[in-house]
Amino acid sequence: MSTGAGRSAERASGLNGLLVALLVVSMVVAVVDFIYLSIKTNQDAQASALVTRIQVLSQQLSRQSGDAAGGNLDAFASLKHSRDTIADLFTRLKSGDVRTGMGGYAEQASLKADFAELDQAWAQLSADASKVLDSQEQVLSTAASTDDFNRKTAVLNSRMDEVVKILTERGAAGAQVMIASRQMLYADRMQRRAQAIVAGGEDSPSAAAGLQRDSQFYGVVLAGLINGNADLNIRALDNASAKEILNDINKQWIDLAPQVTKLFEAAPTLQAVKQAADKASIDSQTLLFKADPLSEHISALGTKRTFPNLWIGLAAAALSIVLVLFLALKLFRDQRARLASSAELNKRNEAAIQRLLDEMGSLADGDLTVKATVTEDFTGTIADAVNYAIDALRSLVTTINETSVQVSAAANETQATALHLSDAAEHQARQITSASGAMNEIASQAREVSTSSADSADVAQNSVRIASRGASIVRQTIAGMDSIREQIQDTSKRIKRLGESSQEIGTIVELINDLSEQTNILALNAAIQAASAGEAGRGFAVVADEVQRLAERASAATRRIETLVSAIQVDTNEAVASMEQTTSEVVSGAKLAEQAGMQLGEIETVSGNLAALIKNIAVTAQRQSAEAASVSATMNVISDITAQTASGASHTAQSIGNLAQLSSDLRRSVADFKLPEE
């Protein structure tokens, strides 16, 4: 029966192993498929992102090409960066990216046609960008020349406007004014045509021809205004100021002639660059549209791969679930069969256990003379072990009885010794407490001495600080007096200069007074002449009277000014004398303050020495206080240890008494065991 059961168990174990192996294989396939599928999906997403970034950068490249063609320096740098970045993105997309672990997509059969069209579109767009970049130096140089040309022609227009104003104010001929004004119109038109050349549009050739034609005519007319031109019916200007400005304009125009030639020669190149920028805008749209199918086909690669494939992973996962369920059902059935076999075995064991329990009944009552019967059942080993335990327990009880008697006698002797030790410790604690109190008193007195010394040191240090501040204030006072002395001297000089100026004012007033008297005489003569003229000179007589009154008022005003100037000179002299006296007093005060500062410095030195001595006393007192406190603390610790020793001795005596009691209790606890007679 046991042999058949063993074979059935081997067959069940083999089937279970097969099911577990199939489960492991299916789970491994599912996990590997899903992991590899996740990696591929992530790489496809990276590739789609690269395509999207290429599309975005292509649109930026189109805008940057237009800005660069217009002469923007930053646009050239951005254009080069965008072109190089797109080229790098194409390389990573086709050959793979080592940094992210993404594989290349150029060899994918379903993507080759998309890559071919995208490569063609990128080749055209890259050529357009390279053409713009190759012309960077000339475009930027031409743009800078255009800005300089426009700035200088604006200056020429401003100068020409001055010429027109002069001609208009001096009543020049209308033809000359018109010709000069027309020069300003030609200059404005040349500025617009220079901007058109830089823009590089379809009008660039005509703008270049017009700029050359206008510049030549502008120069001829300018020379005609200076020297005259019979062919154009232009007369040379007679006004010297206007002619000087025209000569200056002519010099500046001669300097501008090379820039006009440079703009004319650069027009074809700028037009070609503009055409390349416009073509880049069209080619960027072509690349944008041709990149969409590639992005869509990359996103669809996940559904076309044989492995990893979503359906393979799902199938492996479903097989794993089925195997888990089948294996669980089989294990449940095997377990139920084992439970039935185990129930029969338990019945046989229960009978053997009951027999052993009956034999062990006397052992529960303390009878150590019994022995269990050893059989072939599984309880035979238990019975043998129980017999060994009974022998050991019998030996243990005998030893306990003998040891408890010895422990009880030793505990009584130890308890007496501990009580004597406790009394001695209490006496020692009282003596140490008394000594600790004396040391605490000494420490308290040392702390008071230290505190007094520290307070004295603080007072001395405060005296040093006060003396130092006094010396500093005296030094500041001396510096302030020096500054006041300099300011007073400076003010005295200014007042002297004021007196000198007032003398000059007096001289000017005398001149004005003389002029007033002469004017008065002239007005009187004019009145006489007007009176002799009769009715015809009446109006002139009124004017002469008014001039005479003004002359008299001016004369009166000058007399008042003379009075004020005299008063100012007197006050000035008094102020100078007062300033000199104040300066002398300030010098004397500065000397006294300097002497006070020297005395305060000596006080500061003495106070510092006193503070140092008191500080040393305070430090010594603090050190003695600390040592006394340390000794006091040590005595307190010894007192605590002695008290703990006395308490420990008392507790030891009590514990030893408890030990003797426990020994008696132990002997009584094993008294109920029955031992075999010797």
FIDREN-417768 format. One record per residue (C-alpha): residue number from 1; x, y, z. Coordinates in steps of 0.05 Angstrom, whole numbers, plus 5000, padded with zeros to 4 digits. Layout:
// FIDREN-417768
    i     X     Y     Z
  NUM     X     Y     Z
...
This chain:
// FIDREN-417768
    i     X     Y     Z
    1  5000  5000  5000
    2  5056  5048  5018
    3  5093  5030  4953
    4  5031  5047  4911
    5  5021  5112  4949
    6  5094  5130  4936
    7  5088  5118  4861
    8  5024  5161  4859
    9  5061  5216  4896
   10  5120  5212  4847
   11  5072  5217  4787
   12  5036  5276  4819
   13  5102  5310  4835
   14  5126  5301  4762
   15  5062  5330  4734
   16  5066  5388  4782
   17  5138  5401  4760
   18  5117  5402  4687
   19  5060  5451  4702
   20  5107  5496  4741
   21  5158  5494  4684
   22  5104  5513  4632
   23  5081  5569  4679
   24  5151  5597  4686
   25  5163  5594  4610
   26  5097  5629  4595
   27  5110  5683  4647
   28  5181  5694  4621
   29  5154  5701  4550
   30  5101  5751  4573
   31  5150  5792  4614
   32  5204  5793  4560
   33  5152  5811  4507
   34  5123  5868  4548
   35  5191  5895  4568
   36  5218  5892  4497
   37  5153  5921  4471
   38  5159  5979  4521
   39  5231  5992  4499
   40  5211  5992  4425
   41  5151  6036  4439
   42  5195  6085  4476
   43  5245  6085  4418
   44  5188  6096  4369
   45  5164  6155  4412
   46  5235  6183  4412
   47  5239  6177  4336
   48  5171  6211  4328
   49  5195  6266  4374
   50  5257  6275  4331
   51  5213  6281  4269
   52  5169  6332  4304
   53  5230  6372  4326
   54  5257  6370  4254
   55  5190  6399  4231
   56  5192  6454  4284
   57  5265  6472  4269
   58  5251  6474  4194
   59  5199  6528  4206
   60  5248  6566  4250
   61  5302  6558  4197
   62  5255  6589  4145
   63  5242  6650  4189
   64  5316  6656  4208
   65  5335  6654  4134
   66  5291  6715  4120
   67  5319  6753  4180
   68  5391  6736  4161
   69  5379  6759  4089
   70  5355  6825  4119
   71  5423  6835  4153
   72  5408  6810  4224
   73  5473  6785  4256
   74  5439  6743  4309
   75  5396  6710  4256
   76  5458  6682  4221
   77  5481  6648  4285
   78  5411  6620  4297
   79  5406  6597  4225
   80  5472  6559  4229
   81  5452  6527  4295
   82  5384  6506  4267
   83  5416  6476  4204
   84  5468  6437  4243
   85  5416  6413  4294
   86  5370  6387  4239
   87  5428  6351  4206
   88  5446  6319  4274
   89  5373  6299  4285
   90  5371  6266  4216
   91  5435  6227  4233
   92  5407  6203  4300
   93  5340  6185  4267
   94  5372  6143  4212
   95  5433  6114  4248
   96  5410  6112  4321
   97  5425  6151  4385
   98  5479  6122  4430
   99  5460  6167  4488
  100  5388  6143  4493
  101  5398  6073  4465
  102  5351  6086  4406
  103  5365  6044  4344
  104  5367  6071  4273
  105  5306  6071  4228
  106  5338  6080  4159
  107  5340  6005  4147
  108  5266  5994  4163
  109  5236  5969  4097
  110  5169  6004  4109
  111  5205  6071  4121
  112  5255  6074  4063
  113  5209  6110  4015
  114  5191  6162  4069
  115  5265  6173  4085
  116  5281  6181  4011
  117  5230  6237  4002
  118  5249  6270  4068
  119  5324  6268  4050
  120  5308  6302  3984
  121  5268  6357  4018
  122  5322  6367  4070
  123  5377  6370  4017
  124  5340  6428  3983
  125  5327  6465  4048
  126  5399  6455  4072
  127  5425  6482  4006
  128  5381  6544  4014
  129  5406  6556  4085
  130  5479  6545  4064
  131  5471  6595  4008
  132  5447  6647  4058
  133  5502  6630  4107
  134  5556  6633  4053
  135  5536  6706  4039
  136  5538  6727  4112
  137  5600  6771  4107
  138  5574  6810  4046
  139  5503  6816  4072
  140  5526  6843  4140
  141  5577  6889  4108
  142  5524  6916  4060
  143  5474  6925  4116
  144  5525  6963  4157
  145  5543  7006  4097
  146  5469  7021  4085
  147  5460  7042  4158
  148  5521  7087  4153
  149  5498  7115  4086
  150  5428  7131  4114
  151  5457  7163  4176
  152  5505  7207  4137
  153  5454  7227  4085
  154  5408  7247  4142
  155  5465  7293  4167
  156  5472  7320  4096
  157  5397  7334  4094
  158  5402  7371  4160
  159  5459  7414  4133
  160  5422  7426  4068
  161  5362  7449  4108
  162  5407  7501  4140
  163  5426  7525  4069
  164  5352  7530  4049
  165  5337  7571  4112
  166  5395  7618  4098
  167  5373  7627  4026
  168  5301  7640  4047
  169  5320  7690  4101
  170  5368  7728  4054
  171  5316  7732  3998
  172  5353  7689  3948
  173  5324  7672  3880
  174  5266  7623  3882
  175  5302  7577  3832
  176  5362  7569  3878
  177  5317  7555  3938
  178  5279  7503  3898
  179  5343  7469  3874
  180  5371  7465  3945
  181  5305  7437  3971
  182  5303  7386  3915
  183  5371  7360  3938
  184  5337  7339  4004
  185  5285  7301  3964
  186  5340  7265  3925
  187  5375  7246  3990
  188  5310  7217  4019
  189  5299  7177  3955
  190  5370  7149  3957
  191  5357  7125  4028
  192  5294  7088  4007
  193  5330  7057  3948
  194  5388  7034  3993
  195  5338  7000  4038
  196  5305  6967  3978
  197  5374  6940  3956
  198  5386  6910  4026
  199  5316  6879  4025
  200  5336  6842  3961
  201  5266  6838  3932
  202  5245  6840  3859
  203  5256  6915  3858
  204  5329  6909  3879
  205  5359  6916  3808
  206  5316  6977  3792
  207  5332  7007  3861
  208  5406  6997  3849
  209  5402  7032  3780
  210  5361  7088  3810
  211  5410  7097  3868
  212  5468  7103  3820
  213  5430  7153  3776
  214  5406  7195  3835
  215  5475  7197  3867
  216  5507  7222  3802
  217  5454  7276  3794
  218  5460  7296  3868
  219  5534  7306  3860
  220  5527  7347  3796
  221  5474  7393  3826
  222  5515  7401  3890
  223  5576  7423  3848
  224  5530  7470  3808
  225  5506  7504  3871
  226  5578  7516  3892
  227  5610  7534  3824
  228  5551  7542  3777
  229  5528  7498  3718
  230  5505  7530  3654
  231  5480  7465  3624
  232  5431  7456  3682
  233  5418  7531  3688
  234  5444  7532  3760
  235  5476  7595  3787
  236  5529  7592  3841
  237  5507  7617  3909
  238  5531  7686  3930
  239  5519  7678  4005
  240  5585  7662  4040
  241  5552  7623  4098
  242  5511  7580  4052
  243  5571  7567  4007
  244  5613  7546  4067
  245  5560  7495  4087
  246  5555  7470  4015
  247  5631  7458  4013
  248  5625  7417  4077
  249  5568  7377  4047
  250  5609  7365  3984
  251  5667  7337  4024
  252  5620  7289  4061
  253  5587  7269  3995
  254  5654  7253  3964
  255  5667  7206  4023
  256  5600  7172  4012
  257  5612  7157  3938
  258  5648  7089  3952
  259  5589  7066  3993
  260  5541  7080  3936
  261  5585  7039  3889
  262  5588  6983  3941
  263  5512  6982  3947
  264  5504  6981  3871
  265  5553  6923  3863
  266  5521  6883  3921
  267  5450  6887  3893
  268  5453  6822  3851
  269  5483  6782  3910
  270  5431  6809  3959
  271  5375  6792  3910
  272  5402  6721  3903
  273  5405  6714  3979
  274  5334  6740  3986
  275  5311  6689  3933
  276  5347  6634  3972
  277  5311  6656  4036
  278  5244  6656  3999
  279  5259  6587  3971
  280  5277  6563  4041
  281  5208  6584  4064
  282  5176  6541  4009
  283  5224  6482  4020
  284  5210  6484  4095
  285  5136  6474  4081
  286  5154  6416  4035
  287  5196  6384  4089
  288  5140  6397  4140
  289  5088  6359  4098
  290  5135  6302  4078
  291  5155  6289  4150
  292  5082  6274  4170
  293  5079  6205  4134
  294  5146  6185  4165
  295  5120  6202  4235
  296  5056  6164  4223
  297  5092  6102  4197
  298  5141  6103  4256
  299  5082  6105  4304
  300  5050  6045  4267
  301  5113  6001  4272
  302  5089  5971  4338
  303  5030  5937  4305
  304  5072  5908  4248
  305  5129  5875  4287
  306  5128  5799  4296
  307  5164  5804  4362
  308  5155  5839  4408
  309  5081  5839  4395
  310  5024  5859  4441
  311  4982  5797  4423
  312  5040  5750  4438
  313  5048  5781  4507
  314  4973  5777  4521
  315  4970  5704  4498
  316  5030  5686  4543
  317  4998  5723  4602
  318  4931  5687  4590
  319  4967  5619  4587
  320  5002  5636  4653
  321  4935  5651  4686
  322  4905  5585  4661
  323  4965  5545  4686
  324  4962  5579  4754
  325  4888  5561  4761
  326  4899  5489  4738
  327  4959  5481  4784
  328  4920  5509  4843
  329  4862  5460  4830
  330  4910  5401  4826
  331  4946  5421  4890
  332  4878  5427  4925
  333  4860  5355  4905
  334  4928  5328  4927
  335  4921  5363  4993
  336  4853  5333  5005
  337  4881  5262  4993
  338  4938  5274  5041
  339  4889  5298  5094
  340  4849  5232  5090
  341  4913  5191  5098
  342  4935  5234  5156
  343  4868  5224  5193
  344  4878  5148  5195
  345  4949  5156  5221
  346  4924  5204  5275
  347  4876  5152  5303
  348  4933  5102  5314
  349  4977  5155  5347
  350  4920  5177  5392
  351  4914  5107  5422
  352  4989  5104  5436
  353  4987  5173  5469
  354  4929  5153  5514
  355  4968  5092  5538
  356  5029  5135  5554
  357  4986  5185  5592
  358  4957  5130  5636
  359  5028  5108  5655
  360  5048  5180  5671
  361  4989  5192  5719
  362  5032  5176  5782
  363  5086  5224  5758
  364  5037  5281  5762
  365  5028  5266  5837
  366  5103  5274  5849
  367  5122  5200  5847
  368  5192  5197  5817
  369  5196  5122  5823
  370  5152  5107  5762
  371  5178  5086  5692
  372  5143  5091  5623
  373  5136  5029  5578
  374  5178  5036  5513
  375  5141  5008  5450
  376  5151  5008  5374
  377  5099  5064  5363
  378  5120  5136  5354
  379  5107  5145  5429
  380  5164  5096  5444
  381  5215  5152  5434
  382  5173  5197  5478
  383  5170  5144  5534
  384  5246  5135  5531
  385  5255  5211  5536
  386  5206  5214  5594
  387  5245  5161  5632
  388  5309  5201  5621
  389  5274  5263  5646
  390  5249  5228  5709
  391  5320  5205  5725
  392  5346  5276  5716
  393  5289  5306  5757
  394  5302  5255  5813
  395  5376  5277  5815
  396  5356  5350  5814
  397  5308  5345  5873
  398  5361  5310  5915
  399  5412  5366  5898
  400  5361  5421  5915
  401  5349  5391  5984
  402  5423  5389  6000
  403  5439  5459  5972
  404  5381  5495  6007
  405  5407  5473  6075
  406  5477  5501  6058
  407  5449  5567  6029
  408  5406  5580  6090
  409  5466  5574  6138
  410  5510  5620  6095
  411  5455  5672  6088
  412  5448  5680  6163
  413  5523  5694  6171
  414  5524  5744  6113
  415  5463  5782  6140
  416  5498  5796  6206
  417  5561  5823  6169
  418  5518  5868  6124
  419  5482  5899  6184
  420  5549  5918  6216
  421  5573  5948  6149
  422  5509  5990  6144
  423  5521  6021  6214
  424  5593  6040  6195
  425  5571  6072  6129
  426  5518  6115  6164
  427  5571  6142  6213
  428  5618  6158  6155
  429  5562  6195  6117
  430  5549  6241  6177
  431  5624  6260  6181
  432  5627  6274  6106
  433  5564  6317  6109
  434  5596  6361  6162
  435  5660  6370  6120
  436  5619  6385  6057
  437  5582  6441  6094
  438  5649  6474  6114
  439  5674  6470  6041
  440  5609  6501  6016
  441  5619  6560  6063
  442  5691  6569  6036
  443  5666  6566  5964
  444  5612  6618  5979
  445  5664  6666  6008
  446  5710  6655  5947
  447  5652  6670  5900
  448  5637  6736  5937
  449  5711  6757  5930
  450  5709  6738  5855
  451  5644  6778  5844
  452  5673  6840  5879
  453  5737  6835  5837
  454  5697  6828  5773
  455  5655  6890  5791
  456  5719  6929  5805
  457  5748  6907  5738
  458  5684  6930  5703
  459  5688  6998  5737
  460  5762  7006  5717
  461  5747  6984  5646
  462  5689  7034  5643
  463  5738  7089  5666
  464  5785  7069  5609
  465  5728  7073  5559
  466  5705  7141  5585
  467  5777  7168  5582
  468  5784  7139  5511
  469  5719  7171  5489
  470  5741  7238  5520
  471  5807  7235  5483
  472  5770  7218  5418
  473  5721  7276  5428
  474  5780  7324  5441
  475  5814  7299  5377
  476  5749  7309  5339
  477  5743  7379  5370
  478  5813  7397  5347
  479  5797  7370  5277
  480  5732  7410  5277
  481  5769  7474  5299
  482  5820  7463  5243
  483  5762  7456  5194
  484  5728  7518  5222
  485  5794  7557  5216
  486  5802  7535  5143
  487  5729  7553  5128
  488  5738  7622  5161
  489  5801  7634  5121
  490  5765  7613  5057
  491  5705  7658  5075
  492  5753  7716  5088
  493  5784  7707  5020
  494  5716  7706  4987
  495  5695  7770  5025
  496  5760  7804  5001
  497  5743  7782  4930
  498  5673  7811  4941
  499  5704  7878  4961
  500  5747  7877  4899
  501  5685  7860  4857
  502  5647  7917  4889
  503  5703  7965  4869
  504  5696  7940  4798
  505  5621  7951  4803
  506  5636  8023  4825
  507  5679  8034  4764
  508  5623  8006  4719
  509  5572  8051  4754
  510  5615  8112  4741
  511  5617  8092  4667
  512  5542  8084  4667
  513  5535  8152  4700
  514  5578  8184  4646
  515  5536  8150  4593
  516  5473  8176  4626
  517  5499  8247  4626
  518  5520  8243  4553
  519  5452  8213  4536
  520  5419  8270  4573
  521  5459  8320  4533
  522  5443  8284  4468
  523  5369  8284  4486
  524  5372  8359  4500
  525  5405  8371  4433
  526  5352  8328  4399
  527  5297  8368  4433
  528  5328  8433  4409
  529  5333  8406  4338
  530  5261  8382  4342
  531  5237  8451  4366
  532  5274  8484  4308
  533  5241  8436  4260
  534  5172  8460  4279
  535  5112  8415  4267
  536  5153  8364  4230
  537  5197  8351  4290
  538  5142  8344  4342
  539  5144  8268  4343
  540  5219  8268  4349
  541  5213  8318  4407
  542  5169  8268  4445
  543  5222  8214  4435
  544  5277  8262  4458
  545  5238  8278  4522
  546  5229  8204  4536
  547  5303  8191  4526
  548  5320  8248  4572
  549  5275  8221  4627
  550  5306  8152  4620
  551  5376  8182  4625
  552  5357  8219  4688
  553  5328  8155  4718
  554  5391  8116  4700
  555  5433  8171  4732
  556  5392  8167  4797
  557  5398  8091  4797
  558  5473  8094  4789
  559  5479  8142  4848
  560  5439  8092  4891
  561  5484  8036  4867
  562  5546  8077  4887
  563  5517  8086  4957
  564  5503  8011  4963
  565  5573  7993  4937
  566  5605  8039  4989
  567  5564  8007  5044
  568  5584  7938  5019
  569  5657  7956  5019
  570  5653  7982  5091
  571  5617  7919  5114
  572  5667  7876  5076
  573  5726  7907  5112
  574  5693  7898  5180
  575  5676  7825  5163
  576  5749  7812  5143
  577  5775  7841  5208
  578  5724  7800  5248
  579  5744  7737  5210
  580  5818  7747  5225
  581  5802  7756  5300
  582  5758  7694  5299
  583  5814  7654  5266
  584  5863  7675  5320
  585  5814  7653  5375
  586  5801  7586  5340
  587  5876  7573  5338
  588  5882  7588  5413
  589  5822  7542  5428
  590  5854  7486  5386
  591  5919  7491  5427
  592  5880  7486  5492
  593  5840  7427  5466
  594  5905  7393  5445
  595  5933  7401  5516
  596  5868  7372  5545
  597  5874  7314  5497
  598  5945  7299  5522
  599  5921  7300  5595
  600  5863  7253  5577
  601  5913  7206  5542
  602  5953  7201  5606
  603  5889  7187  5645
  604  5871  7134  5595
  605  5940  7100  5603
  606  5936  7100  5680
  607  5863  7074  5678
  608  5884  7018  5631
  609  5941  6995  5677
  610  5893  6997  5737
  611  5840  6957  5698
  612  5893  6904  5680
  613  5914  6895  5753
  614  5841  6890  5777
  615  5826  6841  5721
  616  5884  6795  5743
  617  5857  6797  5815
  618  5788  6779  5789
  619  5816  6721  5748
  620  5854  6694  5808
  621  5792  6700  5853
  622  5750  6665  5801
  623  5801  6608  5796
  624  5801  6599  5872
  625  5725  6601  5873
  626  5722  6548  5819
  627  5771  6503  5857
  628  5732  6511  5921
  629  5667  6495  5884
  630  5701  6434  5853
  631  5723  6409  5922
  632  5654  6421  5950
  633  5622  6383  5893
  634  5671  6326  5904
  635  5652  6323  5978
  636  5578  6323  5959
  637  5591  6265  5911
  638  5629  6226  5966
  639  5571  6240  6014
  640  5521  6214  5963
  641  5564  6152  5951
  642  5570  6139  6026
  643  5495  6147  6034
  644  5484  6099  5976
  645  5533  6050  6008
  646  5495  6052  6074
  647  5430  6043  6038
  648  5459  5987  5996
  649  5486  5951  6058
  650  5417  5956  6090
  651  5384  5929  6027
  652  5437  5874  6023
  653  5421  5851  6094
  654  5347  5851  6076
  655  5360  5813  6011
  656  5403  5762  6047
  657  5345  5751  6096
  658  5299  5742  6036
  659  5349  5692  6007
  660  5347  5651  6071
  661  5271  5652  6068
  662  5272  5631  5995
  663  5319  5574  6011
  664  5270  5549  6063
  665  5212  5556  6014
  666  5252  5518  5961
  667  5264  5460  6009
  668  5190  5458  6026
  669  5170  5460  5951
  670  5209  5396  5936
  671  5188  5360  5999
  672  5126  5330  5964
  673  5168  5291  5913
  674  5174  5217  5928
  675  5245  5191  5919
  676  5267  5117  5917
  677  5296  5090  5982
  678  5371  5081  5981
